[in-house]
Amino acid sequence: MLKAKYENDAKYARMHKRILEKGNISKRESEICETLMDIKNQVDEKVLINTQMLNNESYFDKVMIQMVIGSFGKNKIELDPESAK
C-alpha cells in the first residue's frame, strides 16, 4: 500500500520507511508522504528536462540535496544535512 502512495516507486516507499524507522523527523506520516511526493515530482521533472545530468553524479547529487532540503523546509520539517544525503 505504501508503494502505491508513491506511484509504485519502491525507492520512495523505502525512504518513507527509513524515515519512520530512524524517528529523527517528528511529523505526521501524511506530511512525510507529501514532502517525498513533492521531491519525487521535482526530480522526475528535472531529469526529464535534462537526462544528461544523470551522467554527472556530483552535479546530480548537489541538485538532489538542494531539492530535498528545500522541500522539507517548505513543509517546515527540520532536516540535518546528513539526513538530506
C-alpha angles and dihedrals in degrees: 000000000000091000089054090057088061096050090264092302105146093195093064093044088054092048090051091052093047092051090053093044094052092047094204092125113065102196133113118277091243091057091050090049092049091050094048091048089052089053092046092052093048093048093047091049094046093049093046090054094047116018090171090073087076088067092060104063098182092051091045091051092051093049092047093049090051090051093047094049091044094050094047090046092049089056091045094245113145113231128179118218093250091055089049090059 
